[in-house]
């Protein structure tokens, strides 16, 4: 099943078009994206056999399929090659997941603009997990049963604010408006041959900057769910940004950061593609200096 949001209404993706879920189900399921998980199991069952009719909607106006999760988790240093580029080839891998949060006002849609607050803004393409059921103290072997689906995400980061002060400010540096594009659709795991091994990457103005596979994660999706849910319950609709592979701008020589006029394209094979134009945002100055530095 592939679920999206168009004009603030839930839609079911049917090939290259979409149909309105509330209309196609004759009112059985709501249009409101905030109620997507109210009847999740029944919706999955219906979609498996539904032959929806009605108006066909184009997919060029897709919005974030999960616009208002209650909790947003981020994972730092979760790809071996990213740890190596940030800390050196001899660096030790983390013994447990490194967790931070992105505030949900940073979340955006798959084609929304990324407003820059400074000249120190970097990209991080990520596989994002969307929870479908409350998960508390879940064993890793059972974790995928609690997942509603997967989306493509970008954990956009202001590298200077992220490391400002005596303690890193990961959550603040990653939570400006527009710093969490997600989409274009929510894909249930059973749609994919192997949801633990998907190609992931991004381009900047057509140049490939990141390309890897999610099987290169240090901590798998199941391990992340088990770890987080052992501390705090994961709720339906919560999202987990699972980490980024090597190729971010801060560790290039010389460093490369986003600038107005850029286009950032991000993908996970089998899920889809984000296409986000970059613009000058509040506080941005043409003379902003670019400064490297990141530990995520």
Backbone as CSV, one residue per row, in Angstrom:
resi,resn,N_x,N_y,N_z,CA_x,CA_y,CA_z,C_x,C_y,C_z
1,UNK,0.844,-1.185,0.000,0.000,0.000,0.000,0.880,1.236,0.000
2,UNK,0.459,2.238,-0.753,1.169,3.519,-0.834,0.161,4.615,-0.540
3,UNK,0.423,5.363,0.536,-0.497,6.391,1.025,0.162,7.758,0.878
4,UNK,-0.621,8.752,0.491,-0.113,10.106,0.389,-1.124,11.117,0.877
5,UNK,-0.751,12.384,0.749,-1.635,13.489,1.116,-1.610,14.507,-0.021
6,UNK,-2.793,14.850,-0.514,-2.965,15.894,-1.524,-4.075,16.814,-1.053
7,UNK,-3.820,18.125,-1.085,-4.805,19.114,-0.644,-5.308,18.812,0.761
8,UNK,-4.386,18.381,1.612,-4.678,18.087,3.020,-5.654,16.931,3.210
9,UNK,-5.740,16.051,2.216,-6.610,14.879,2.298,-5.803,13.618,1.997
10,UNK,-6.137,12.543,2.707,-5.467,11.272,2.490,-5.850,10.692,1.134
11,UNK,-4.842,10.168,0.422,-5.090,9.556,-0.874,-4.374,8.210,-0.936
12,UNK,-4.922,7.327,-1.754,-4.317,6.030,-2.033,-3.671,6.111,-3.406
13,UNK,-2.371,5.817,-3.459,-1.661,5.878,-4.734,-2.019,4.641,-5.546
14,UNK,-2.449,4.875,-6.776,-2.870,3.796,-7.667,-2.138,3.993,-8.995
15,UNK,-0.958,3.390,-9.101,-0.140,3.601,-10.291,0.439,5.000,-10.301
16,UNK,0.175,5.726,-11.370,0.719,7.075,-11.528,-0.261,8.161,-11.114
17,UNK,-1.374,7.772,-10.493,-2.347,8.733,-9.993,-2.768,8.320,-8.587
18,UNK,-3.659,9.105,-8.016,-4.150,8.823,-6.662,-5.660,8.997,-6.622
19,UNK,-6.283,8.350,-5.620,-7.715,8.532,-5.396,-7.928,8.941,-3.944
20,UNK,-8.931,9.754,-3.725,-9.268,10.225,-2.389,-9.794,9.054,-1.558
21,UNK,-9.173,8.788,-0.425,-9.522,7.619,0.387,-10.930,7.727,0.964
22,UNK,-11.295,8.895,1.463,-12.636,9.026,2.052,-13.702,8.788,0.996
23,UNK,-13.517,9.352,-0.184,-14.506,9.182,-1.246,-14.520,7.756,-1.776
24,UNK,-13.333,7.177,-1.976,-13.260,5.824,-2.533,-13.813,4.775,-1.579
25,UNK,-13.684,5.036,-0.275,-14.197,4.080,0.722,-15.624,4.391,1.135
26,UNK,-16.239,5.387,0.459,-17.608,5.813,0.749,-17.768,6.216,2.220
27,UNK,-16.772,6.934,2.699,-16.836,7.497,4.038,-16.372,6.579,5.147
28,UNK,-15.946,5.373,4.810,-15.503,4.443,5.855,-14.224,4.942,6.540
29,UNK,-13.333,5.569,5.763,-12.073,6.062,6.319,-12.005,7.576,6.146
30,UNK,-11.389,8.266,7.099,-11.410,9.728,7.088,-10.441,10.321,6.076
31,UNK,-10.691,11.577,5.741,-9.790,12.310,4.848,-8.660,12.975,5.613
32,UNK,-8.852,13.223,6.883,-7.908,13.982,7.700,-6.611,13.189,7.908
33,UNK,-5.449,13.704,7.464,-4.193,12.974,7.664,-3.877,12.714,9.136
34,UNK,-4.344,13.569,10.027,-4.084,13.371,11.452,-4.786,12.132,11.998
35,UNK,-5.772,11.616,11.261,-6.520,10.426,11.706,-6.116,9.158,10.949
36,UNK,-4.999,9.226,10.250,-4.565,8.098,9.437,-4.472,6.814,10.240
37,UNK,-4.012,6.889,11.486,-3.754,5.677,12.254,-4.905,5.292,13.189
38,UNK,-6.023,6.017,13.102,-7.181,5.667,13.924,-7.693,4.266,13.599
39,UNK,-7.695,3.941,12.329,-8.204,2.633,11.873,-7.189,2.006,10.921
40,UNK,-5.924,2.022,11.322,-4.849,1.627,10.420,-5.018,0.200,9.899
41,UNK,-5.258,-0.768,10.792,-5.354,-2.165,10.371,-6.491,-2.372,9.371
42,UNK,-7.624,-1.740,9.630,-8.754,-1.872,8.711,-8.449,-1.219,7.364
43,UNK,-7.734,-0.100,7.390,-7.369,0.578,6.144,-6.436,-0.291,5.302
44,UNK,-5.457,-0.918,5.946,-4.544,-1.807,5.226,-5.312,-2.962,4.590
45,UNK,-6.244,-3.538,5.337,-7.036,-4.659,4.819,-7.900,-4.223,3.638
46,UNK,-8.526,-3.058,3.759,-9.364,-2.547,2.673,-8.548,-2.271,1.423
47,UNK,-7.385,-1.635,1.593,-6.568,-1.247,0.443,-6.045,-2.452,-0.319
48,UNK,-5.885,-3.592,0.366,-5.336,-4.787,-0.278,-6.257,-5.325,-1.364
49,UNK,-7.548,-5.078,-1.242,-8.505,-5.626,-2.208,-9.357,-4.556,-2.883
50,UNK,-9.163,-3.305,-2.505,-10.003,-2.227,-3.039,-9.758,-2.028,-4.530
51,UNK,-10.817,-1.717,-5.226,-10.734,-1.315,-6.624,-11.347,0.073,-6.719
52,UNK,-10.587,1.066,-6.246,-11.160,2.411,-6.096,-11.516,3.047,-7.427
53,UNK,-12.655,3.734,-7.410,-13.034,4.510,-8.579,-13.142,5.969,-8.151
54,UNK,-13.567,6.801,-9.036,-13.678,8.220,-8.742,-12.581,9.011,-9.432
55,UNK,-12.493,10.276,-9.099,-11.552,11.195,-9.739,-10.109,10.752,-9.513
56,UNK,-9.337,10.779,-10.574,-7.907,10.463,-10.497,-7.125,11.761,-10.311
57,UNK,-6.264,11.766,-9.306,-5.521,12.967,-8.955,-4.066,12.831,-9.362
58,UNK,-3.473,13.876,-9.969,-2.046,13.810,-10.312,-1.188,13.861,-9.052
59,UNK,0.039,13.381,-9.156,0.902,13.251,-7.991,1.865,14.418,-7.813
60,UNK,1.699,15.484,-8.590,2.666,16.584,-8.524,2.402,17.560,-7.377
61,UNK,1.314,17.363,-6.634,0.990,18.250,-5.518,1.036,17.509,-4.184
62,UNK,1.859,16.479,-4.091,1.934,15.691,-2.865,2.481,16.528,-1.702
63,UNK,1.895,16.293,-0.535,2.367,16.908,0.707,2.991,15.820,1.583
64,UNK,3.520,16.225,2.746,4.069,15.219,3.648,2.978,14.232,4.032
65,UNK,3.251,12.923,3.925,2.222,11.938,4.280,1.998,11.825,5.785
66,UNK,2.905,12.366,6.585,2.755,12.346,8.051,3.071,13.765,8.554
67,UNK,2.106,14.682,8.459,2.404,16.095,8.712,2.573,16.476,10.173
68,UNK,2.045,15.701,11.117,2.070,16.137,12.516,2.290,14.981,13.478
69,UNK,3.431,14.292,13.406,3.705,13.219,14.373,3.847,13.792,15.776
70,UNK,3.499,13.009,16.775,3.644,13.471,18.154,5.103,13.496,18.583
71,UNK,5.901,12.550,18.079,7.306,12.486,18.436,8.141,12.279,17.176
72,UNK,9.281,12.984,17.125,10.189,12.882,15.988,11.581,12.563,16.531
73,UNK,12.078,11.385,16.206,13.394,10.952,16.679,14.401,11.025,15.539
74,UNK,15.627,11.386,15.875,16.730,11.357,14.925,17.842,10.479,15.459
75,UNK,18.587,9.885,14.544,19.695,9.007,14.925,20.981,9.564,14.321
76,UNK,21.990,9.773,15.159,23.284,10.241,14.682,24.247,9.091,14.491
77,UNK,25.234,9.295,13.600,26.351,8.354,13.416,25.872,6.913,13.244
78,UNK,24.962,6.687,12.286,24.388,5.345,12.132,24.801,4.662,10.835
79,UNK,25.748,5.227,10.096,26.337,4.544,8.947,27.844,4.506,9.135
80,UNK,28.443,3.373,8.855,29.878,3.208,9.082,30.700,4.236,8.318
81,UNK,30.337,4.488,7.054,31.138,5.415,6.263,30.966,6.859,6.730
82,UNK,29.816,7.178,7.310,29.628,8.533,7.834,30.450,8.728,9.108
83,UNK,30.522,7.717,9.959,31.388,7.794,11.131,32.832,8.006,10.691
84,UNK,33.262,7.288,9.645,34.640,7.410,9.166,34.924,8.800,8.615
85,UNK,33.988,9.375,7.843,34.249,10.693,7.272,34.233,11.780,8.347
86,UNK,33.452,11.571,9.410,33.354,12.576,10.463,34.478,12.474,11.481
87,UNK,34.922,11.262,11.777,35.831,11.055,12.904,37.119,10.327,12.539
88,UNK,37.245,9.923,11.271,38.447,9.222,10.848,38.209,7.727,10.710
89,UNK,38.997,7.103,9.841,38.792,5.694,9.529,38.987,4.788,10.732
90,UNK,39.796,5.233,11.708,40.071,4.398,12.878,39.080,4.622,14.015
91,UNK,38.079,5.454,13.804,37.134,5.780,14.873,36.320,4.558,15.271
92,UNK,36.028,4.463,16.549,35.190,3.374,17.047,33.731,3.628,16.688
93,UNK,33.007,2.579,16.383,31.583,2.712,16.111,30.833,2.855,17.429
94,UNK,29.707,3.584,17.420,28.941,3.738,18.659,28.439,2.398,19.177
95,UNK,28.405,2.275,20.499,27.950,1.030,21.131,26.433,0.981,21.271
96,UNK,25.802,2.133,21.192,24.337,2.237,21.274,23.912,3.382,20.367
97,UNK,22.660,3.395,19.893,22.199,4.480,19.032,22.329,5.844,19.711
98,UNK,22.720,6.840,18.918,22.830,8.220,19.393,21.544,8.944,19.011
99,UNK,20.753,9.318,19.997,19.393,9.813,19.767,19.312,11.322,19.988
100,UNK,18.594,12.007,19.101,18.206,13.403,19.314,16.784,13.544,18.789
101,UNK,16.243,14.736,18.854,14.913,14.960,18.299,14.937,16.131,17.333
102,UNK,14.055,16.094,16.356,13.737,17.252,15.529,12.349,17.709,15.956
103,UNK,12.181,18.997,16.168,10.854,19.481,16.536,9.961,19.468,15.299
104,UNK,8.699,19.104,15.525,7.851,18.778,14.371,7.518,19.981,13.502
105,UNK,7.711,21.207,14.015,7.499,22.382,13.157,8.553,22.479,12.059
106,UNK,9.597,21.660,12.130,10.614,21.651,11.070,10.195,20.788,9.885
107,UNK,9.157,19.964,10.050,8.792,19.009,9.007,8.131,19.711,7.824
108,UNK,8.374,19.162,6.644,7.878,19.784,5.416,7.538,18.690,4.413
109,UNK,7.027,19.118,3.272,6.602,18.187,2.246,7.705,17.846,1.269
110,UNK,7.427,16.914,0.359,8.459,16.409,-0.542,8.942,17.403,-1.584
111,UNK,8.159,18.452,-1.843,8.538,19.423,-2.855,8.612,20.839,-2.294
112,UNK,8.569,20.973,-0.980,8.610,22.296,-0.355,10.011,22.899,-0.437
113,UNK,10.065,24.221,-0.304,11.354,24.901,-0.290,12.070,24.683,1.047
114,UNK,13.387,24.786,1.003,14.222,24.775,2.207,14.744,26.195,2.398
115,UNK,14.195,26.965,3.356,14.674,28.323,3.593,15.960,28.293,4.437
116,UNK,16.995,28.954,3.972,18.270,28.953,4.674,18.333,30.080,5.701
117,UNK,18.627,29.766,6.975,18.845,30.821,7.969,20.281,31.321,7.974
118,UNK,21.184,30.582,7.325,22.608,30.940,7.316,23.287,30.257,6.139
119,UNK,24.584,30.495,6.007,25.360,29.845,4.958,26.031,28.574,5.415
120,UNK,25.536,27.981,6.504,26.166,26.798,7.089,25.233,25.587,7.103
121,UNK,24.339,25.528,6.138,23.277,24.514,6.152,23.662,23.342,5.256
122,UNK,23.501,22.139,5.786,23.962,20.906,5.166,22.780,19.959,4.948
123,UNK,23.012,18.943,4.144,22.001,17.931,3.819,22.339,16.606,4.492
124,UNK,21.323,15.777,4.709,21.506,14.410,5.214,20.306,13.580,4.761
125,UNK,20.443,12.857,3.680,19.331,12.020,3.222,19.160,10.851,4.188
126,UNK,17.904,10.495,4.479,17.646,9.456,5.470,16.395,8.647,5.108
127,UNK,16.433,7.379,5.475,15.223,6.564,5.503,14.466,6.917,6.778
128,UNK,13.179,7.201,6.650,12.367,7.573,7.810,11.319,6.498,8.048
129,UNK,11.267,6.031,9.280,10.311,5.005,9.699,9.092,5.686,10.314
130,UNK,7.905,5.243,9.937,6.658,5.758,10.498,5.984,4.637,11.277
131,UNK,5.729,4.885,12.556,5.124,3.856,13.400,3.615,3.783,13.152
132,UNK,3.089,2.558,13.194,1.655,2.369,12.987,0.910,1.936,14.233
133,UNK,1.663,1.457,15.221,1.058,0.979,16.469,1.904,1.441,17.644
134,UNK,1.292,1.572,18.814,2.043,1.890,20.020,3.048,0.770,20.275
135,UNK,4.295,1.156,20.487,5.367,0.182,20.717,6.060,0.518,22.031
136,UNK,5.987,-0.389,22.974,6.621,-0.188,24.278,7.363,-1.463,24.663
137,UNK,8.673,-1.322,24.887,9.549,-2.443,25.235,9.394,-3.592,24.217
138,UNK,9.542,-3.229,22.961,9.369,-4.178,21.864,10.693,-4.892,21.600
139,UNK,10.654,-6.189,21.435,11.836,-6.962,21.058,12.154,-6.718,19.589
140,UNK,13.444,-6.720,19.270,13.857,-6.474,17.898,13.218,-7.413,16.899
141,UNK,13.033,-8.669,17.256,12.462,-9.650,16.322,11.011,-9.326,15.960
142,UNK,10.355,-8.517,16.797,8.951,-8.170,16.555,8.768,-6.752,16.014
143,UNK,9.860,-5.997,15.884,9.756,-4.551,15.677,9.027,-4.171,14.393
144,UNK,9.287,-4.878,13.291,8.664,-4.489,12.029,7.146,-4.595,12.071
145,UNK,6.587,-5.379,12.983,5.135,-5.495,13.100,4.500,-4.181,13.534
146,UNK,5.287,-3.296,14.115,4.774,-2.027,14.629,4.962,-0.879,13.641
147,UNK,5.563,-1.158,12.509,5.860,-0.123,11.520,4.704,-0.002,10.533
148,UNK,4.213,1.224,10.351,3.195,1.457,9.329,3.831,1.507,7.951
149,UNK,4.939,2.241,7.845,5.561,2.377,6.537,6.839,3.175,6.589
150,UNK,7.373,3.421,5.415,8.643,4.104,5.249,8.457,5.280,4.293
151,UNK,9.205,6.361,4.546,9.230,7.504,3.646,10.684,7.944,3.473
152,UNK,10.913,8.799,2.490,12.217,9.428,2.305,12.259,10.696,3.151
153,UNK,13.412,10.993,3.752,13.526,12.206,4.548,14.863,12.896,4.336
154,UNK,14.903,14.168,4.681,16.139,14.944,4.732,16.246,15.586,6.115
155,UNK,17.341,15.279,6.795,17.619,15.891,8.101,18.524,17.093,7.863
156,UNK,17.934,18.193,7.408,18.693,19.409,7.105,19.254,19.982,8.413
157,UNK,20.499,20.487,8.359,21.199,20.849,9.593,22.003,22.134,9.426
158,UNK,21.824,23.064,10.360,22.707,24.224,10.467,23.900,23.805,11.319
159,UNK,25.052,23.616,10.706,26.188,23.007,11.383,26.765,23.877,12.497
160,UNK,26.667,25.201,12.386,27.218,26.056,13.441,26.330,26.020,14.674
161,UNK,25.034,26.234,14.507,24.128,26.172,15.654,24.139,24.775,16.269
162,UNK,24.253,23.749,15.442,24.246,22.370,15.935,25.338,22.133,16.983
163,UNK,26.471,22.810,16.825,27.606,22.593,17.729,27.884,23.793,18.627
164,UNK,26.947,24.744,18.701,27.174,25.957,19.479,27.157,25.688,20.985
165,UNK,27.997,26.400,21.722,27.973,26.329,23.179,28.741,25.152,23.731
166,UNK,28.720,24.993,25.041,29.490,23.920,25.685,28.920,22.524,25.448
167,UNK,27.650,22.429,25.075,27.028,21.136,24.746,26.370,21.259,23.372
168,UNK,26.495,20.250,22.508,25.914,20.335,21.165,24.417,20.619,21.201
169,UNK,23.954,21.406,20.237,22.545,21.788,20.130,21.925,21.091,18.917
170,UNK,22.005,19.758,18.887,21.526,19.019,17.729,20.076,19.367,17.405
171,UNK,19.204,19.323,18.394,17.780,19.525,18.131,17.509,20.907,17.560
172,UNK,18.158,21.929,18.087,17.938,23.287,17.591,18.547,23.468,16.203
173,UNK,19.736,22.926,15.994,20.393,23.087,14.704,19.698,22.364,13.571
174,UNK,18.792,21.434,13.901,18.114,20.633,12.899,16.606,20.913,12.841
175,UNK,16.178,22.036,13.438,14.730,22.248,13.577,14.227,23.583,13.053
176,UNK,14.989,24.261,12.204,14.433,25.434,11.532,13.275,25.002,10.629
177,UNK,12.333,25.906,10.324,11.266,25.561,9.390,11.828,25.048,8.069
178,UNK,11.250,23.965,7.582,11.684,23.393,6.320,12.844,22.430,6.426
179,UNK,13.335,22.179,7.645,14.526,21.345,7.817,14.208,19.845,7.905
180,UNK,12.954,19.461,7.623,12.607,18.041,7.657,11.680,17.635,6.535
181,UNK,12.081,17.815,5.266,11.221,17.331,4.176,11.020,15.818,4.272
182,UNK,9.791,15.371,4.024,9.471,13.939,4.056,8.485,13.603,2.935
183,UNK,8.549,12.361,2.481,7.582,11.905,1.489,8.258,10.992,0.479
184,UNK,7.816,10.989,-0.789,6.577,11.636,-1.218,5.333,10.861,-0.804
185,UNK,5.543,9.550,-0.496,4.437,8.702,-0.066,4.908,7.817,1.080
186,UNK,3.951,7.296,1.834,4.233,6.298,2.854,4.024,4.926,2.233
187,UNK,5.076,4.108,2.243,5.048,2.798,1.610,5.089,1.725,2.691
188,UNK,4.122,0.829,2.705,4.135,-0.236,3.712,5.277,-1.204,3.422
189,UNK,5.892,-1.779,4.474,7.070,-2.632,4.274,6.837,-3.805,3.345
190,UNK,5.600,-4.342,3.314,5.347,-5.512,2.469,5.378,-5.179,0.983
191,UNK,5.422,-3.895,0.648,5.544,-3.477,-0.739,6.963,-3.694,-1.267
192,UNK,7.938,-3.793,-0.365,9.352,-3.836,-0.721,9.900,-5.254,-0.588
193,UNK,10.785,-5.634,-1.489,11.374,-6.978,-1.439,12.144,-7.187,-0.145
194,UNK,12.941,-6.201,0.249,13.716,-6.277,1.487,13.809,-4.882,2.086
195,UNK,12.954,-4.535,3.032,12.957,-3.171,3.586,14.217,-2.839,4.378
196,UNK,15.065,-3.845,4.654,16.329,-3.594,5.349,17.489,-3.335,4.399
197,UNK,17.237,-3.345,3.096,18.324,-3.156,2.136,17.811,-2.379,0.938
198,UNK,17.814,-1.053,1.068,17.290,-0.162,0.043,18.372,0.836,-0.370
199,UNK,18.441,1.130,-1.660,19.375,2.166,-2.107,18.888,3.530,-1.638
200,UNK,19.824,4.350,-1.162,19.503,5.675,-0.649,20.529,6.666,-1.175
201,UNK,20.087,7.875,-1.512,21.046,8.850,-2.014,20.425,10.215,-2.229
202,UNK,21.276,11.175,-2.594,20.785,12.510,-2.937,21.736,13.165,-3.930
203,UNK,21.186,14.105,-4.687,21.977,14.916,-5.601,21.774,16.387,-5.255
204,UNK,22.781,17.182,-5.534,22.710,18.630,-5.387,22.990,19.227,-6.749
205,UNK,21.982,19.868,-7.325,22.086,20.448,-8.664,22.555,19.403,-9.684
206,UNK,22.047,18.169,-9.526,22.349,17.100,-10.460,23.600,16.299,-10.143
207,UNK,24.388,16.721,-9.182,25.614,16.009,-8.808,25.330,15.072,-7.636
208,UNK,25.701,13.805,-7.782,25.467,12.848,-6.704,26.371,13.186,-5.525
209,UNK,25.750,13.407,-4.353,26.487,13.739,-3.141,26.514,12.579,-2.142
210,UNK,25.440,11.802,-2.108,25.359,10.652,-1.211,24.745,9.481,-1.982
211,UNK,25.290,8.290,-1.764,24.705,7.080,-2.348,25.175,5.890,-1.526
212,UNK,24.237,5.124,-1.007,24.577,3.990,-0.159,23.389,3.034,-0.150
213,UNK,23.396,2.125,0.817,22.278,1.219,1.026,21.955,1.199,2.512
214,UNK,20.678,1.048,2.826,20.282,1.073,4.235,20.800,-0.138,4.998
215,UNK,21.242,-1.174,4.297,21.863,-2.320,4.969,23.204,-1.948,5.594
216,UNK,23.720,-0.765,5.268,24.978,-0.286,5.847,24.781,0.418,7.192
217,UNK,23.548,0.489,7.667,23.314,1.073,8.990,24.042,0.263,10.063
218,UNK,24.533,0.969,11.073,25.132,0.295,12.232,24.038,-0.360,13.062
219,UNK,22.958,0.372,13.290,21.797,-0.151,14.015,20.621,-0.196,13.048
220,UNK,20.062,-1.364,12.846,18.974,-1.559,11.898,17.689,-0.903,12.397
221,UNK,16.706,-0.856,11.523,15.386,-0.331,11.908,14.858,-1.063,13.137
222,UNK,14.929,-2.384,13.115,14.412,-3.170,14.241,15.172,-2.859,15.529
223,UNK,16.486,-2.715,15.441,17.285,-2.408,16.629,16.970,-1.015,17.167
224,UNK,16.723,-0.074,16.282,16.381,1.278,16.727,15.038,1.288,17.456
225,UNK,14.050,0.596,16.901,12.737,0.548,17.545,12.842,-0.114,18.908
226,UNK,13.580,-1.204,18.998,13.748,-1.892,20.278,14.422,-0.978,21.296
227,UNK,15.451,-0.262,20.878,16.207,0.600,21.792,15.353,1.767,22.293
228,UNK,14.707,2.467,21.355,13.906,3.635,21.761,12.721,3.213,22.607
229,UNK,12.029,2.145,22.189,10.809,1.743,22.896,11.102,1.177,24.276
230,UNK,12.344,0.842,24.549,12.716,0.397,25.887,12.801,1.567,26.854
231,UNK,12.919,2.780,26.308,13.012,3.995,27.132,11.679,4.736,27.169
232,UNK,11.080,4.941,25.995,9.807,5.665,25.941,8.920,5.025,24.879
233,UNK,7.619,4.977,25.109,6.723,4.376,24.119,6.764,5.138,22.801
234,UNK,6.767,4.402,21.716,6.580,4.968,20.391,5.091,4.913,20.072
235,UNK,4.556,6.008,19.547,3.122,6.139,19.336,2.788,6.075,17.852
236,UNK,1.565,5.694,17.510,1.163,5.686,16.104,1.408,7.036,15.447
237,UNK,2.089,7.020,14.319,2.407,8.246,13.608,3.756,8.834,13.939
238,UNK,4.409,8.368,15.007,5.758,8.842,15.321,6.712,8.497,14.181
239,UNK,7.738,9.318,14.002,8.709,9.071,12.941,10.120,8.990,13.515
240,UNK,10.929,8.167,12.869,12.330,7.999,13.239,13.180,8.253,11.995
241,UNK,13.972,9.332,12.021,14.984,9.568,10.997,16.172,8.673,11.350
242,UNK,16.502,7.713,10.495,17.372,6.613,10.900,18.859,6.844,10.674
243,UNK,19.257,8.043,10.268,20.673,8.324,10.068,21.023,8.488,8.601
244,UNK,22.217,9.031,8.359,22.623,9.346,6.990,23.959,8.707,6.648
245,UNK,24.150,8.319,5.383,25.451,7.803,4.954,26.451,8.924,4.685
246,UNK,27.656,8.542,4.301,28.704,9.513,3.992,28.297,10.401,2.816
247,UNK,28.970,11.559,2.731,28.764,12.458,1.607,28.140,13.790,1.971
248,UNK,28.001,14.086,3.274,27.450,15.382,3.669,28.449,16.481,3.302
249,UNK,27.968,17.715,3.296,28.806,18.816,2.822,29.898,19.250,3.773
250,UNK,29.663,19.095,5.082,30.598,19.623,6.064,31.975,18.990,5.988
251,UNK,32.054,17.739,5.558,33.325,17.028,5.574,33.979,16.932,4.211
252,UNK,33.412,17.621,3.233,34.079,17.707,1.938,35.220,18.717,2.031
253,UNK,36.168,18.583,1.161,37.327,19.485,1.160,37.434,20.131,-0.213
254,UNK,37.055,21.413,-0.317,36.520,22.260,0.754,35.067,21.917,1.062
255,UNK,34.605,22.400,2.213,33.220,22.160,2.617,32.249,22.741,1.589
256,UNK,31.098,22.098,1.467,30.048,22.559,0.569,28.767,22.688,1.379
257,UNK,28.116,23.843,1.284,26.843,24.040,1.982,25.785,24.511,0.995
258,UNK,24.539,24.376,1.397,23.438,24.780,0.537,23.434,26.290,0.353
259,UNK,22.987,26.721,-0.832,22.884,28.149,-1.126,21.593,28.405,-1.909
260,UNK,21.065,29.610,-1.839,19.844,29.910,-2.588,20.013,29.587,-4.067
261,UNK,18.971,28.997,-4.634,19.000,28.607,-6.031,19.350,27.151,-6.250
262,UNK,19.856,26.467,-5.216,20.162,25.047,-5.333,18.874,24.224,-5.413
263,UNK,19.005,23.014,-5.938,17.925,22.025,-5.904,18.483,20.738,-5.309
264,UNK,17.870,20.285,-4.239,18.284,19.073,-3.543,17.280,17.969,-3.864
265,UNK,17.754,16.878,-4.462,16.902,15.743,-4.808,17.363,14.544,-3.987
266,UNK,16.430,13.899,-3.300,16.751,12.799,-2.383,15.859,11.614,-2.723
267,UNK,16.419,10.397,-2.609,15.610,9.229,-2.972,15.946,8.031,-2.101
268,UNK,14.955,7.158,-2.000,15.142,5.786,-1.539,14.422,4.913,-2.552
269,UNK,15.157,3.994,-3.158,14.584,3.150,-4.203,13.411,2.343,-3.650
270,UNK,12.314,2.350,-4.386,11.110,1.640,-3.967,10.136,2.515,-3.200
271,UNK,10.601,3.708,-2.784,9.716,4.622,-2.046,9.421,5.857,-2.882
272,UNK,10.464,6.525,-3.368,10.228,7.699,-4.181,11.312,8.738,-4.017
273,UNK,10.969,9.965,-4.373,11.955,11.028,-4.505,11.426,12.339,-3.936
274,UNK,12.253,13.026,-3.171,12.002,14.401,-2.756,12.715,15.334,-3.726
275,UNK,12.115,16.477,-3.985,12.762,17.494,-4.822,12.515,18.846,-4.156
276,UNK,13.547,19.373,-3.494,13.381,20.563,-2.658,14.245,21.715,-3.149
277,UNK,13.622,22.796,-3.642,14.387,24.003,-3.994,14.890,24.696,-2.723
278,UNK,16.034,25.323,-2.820,16.654,26.016,-1.687,16.532,27.519,-1.908
279,UNK,16.072,28.238,-0.869,15.893,29.687,-0.961,16.527,30.362,0.257
280,UNK,16.742,31.665,0.165,17.198,32.438,1.319,16.043,32.581,2.300
281,UNK,16.315,32.300,3.568,15.299,32.408,4.600,15.570,33.571,5.541
282,UNK,14.786,33.643,6.595,14.940,34.703,7.585,16.338,34.652,8.192
283,UNK,17.028,35.774,8.176,18.358,35.855,8.768,19.489,35.556,7.818
284,UNK,19.165,35.069,6.613,20.234,34.705,5.684,20.874,35.953,5.103
285,UNK,22.193,35.933,4.998,22.944,37.028,4.391,23.866,36.458,3.334
286,UNK,23.999,37.138,2.236,24.857,36.676,1.148,26.291,36.511,1.636
287,UNK,26.679,37.304,2.639,28.042,37.238,3.157,28.250,36.218,4.238
288,UNK,27.251,35.384,4.515,27.418,34.370,5.571,28.628,33.499,5.271
289,UNK,29.410,33.233,6.313,30.581,32.365,6.141,30.179,30.922,6.334
290,UNK,30.814,30.044,5.583,30.579,28.604,5.707,31.636,28.000,6.624
291,UNK,31.178,27.331,7.638,32.101,26.754,8.598,31.811,25.258,8.739
292,UNK,32.844,24.408,8.593,32.621,22.968,8.719,32.459,22.547,10.157
293,UNK,32.019,21.308,10.316,31.943,20.729,11.652,30.629,20.027,11.882
294,UNK,30.669,18.731,12.174,29.462,17.955,12.457,29.849,16.665,13.139
295,UNK,29.009,16.196,14.014,29.274,14.927,14.677,28.118,13.953,14.526
296,UNK,27.185,14.236,13.603,26.012,13.370,13.515,26.168,12.340,12.427
